[in-house]
Amino acid sequence: AQTVTQSQPEMSVQEAETVTLSCTYDTSESDYYLFWYKQPPSRQMILVIRQEAYKQQNATENRFSVNFQKAAKSFSLKISDSQLGDAAMYFCALIKNSGGYQKVTFGTGTKLQVIP
Amino acid sequence: GAVVSQHPSRVICKSGTSVKIECRSLDFQATTMFWYRQFPKQSLMLMATSNEGSKATYEQGVEKDKFLINHASLTLSTLTVTSAHPEDSSFYICSASRRRFYSNQPQHFGDGTRLSIL
């Protein structure tokens, strides 16, 4: 079984500041991928960033970057220069192949508030 | 633009009614589609994985006779909530993945369906 844990139910950040959302996971697989999704009040799920487990280099996507620590099974998301539009629920997800199909597990989410 | 279309976005119906929700991939072939249920202020709970041409794989605790899933083509999966009751009221979201054998393919989500059973 695989698990994904987001220990911060809510976080807040001042506009233009930096915030880090934590995510830890557990899996016995060596081949898997990690994703961060954003769910704004509209409830649409939006892909923020992804990381291949076999890559040591941390993924970066504009103001979003991850700190991937494979040995520690940690996958935190850093948002730089926070903007009001970043306010949303953020979900960490682990996806692996299982019998030729994707097996996905989501964390419980972190609600991010951006303070003007 | 949206690559996965989910319809309807909102359903309000009487108890005992069966409700069908459609999930379509618009510009790619989705070999795998996923159905989630999300309660207020909670995470997505995977209900089932729908693979084109084969029976859906249901997660533990999800009644397959209650939530019928059909993935008849590479662009369409449907979830039918049979004989819906108020406890089935929830937000249902589908997602689609482009390719079967690669975990690095992100899931593309529909906009969700808010189901309210009176």
Interface residues (C-beta under 8 A of the other chain):
Chain A: D31 Y32 Y33 F35 Y37 S42 R43 Q44 M45 I46 L47 R50 E52 F91 I95 K96 N97 G100 Y101 Q102 K103 V104 T105 F106 G107 T108 G109 K111
Chain B: T32 F34 Q38 K41 Q42 S43 L44 L46 T49 N51 T57 F91 I93 S95 S97 R100 F101 Y102 S103 N104 Q105 P106 Q107 H108 F109 D111 G112
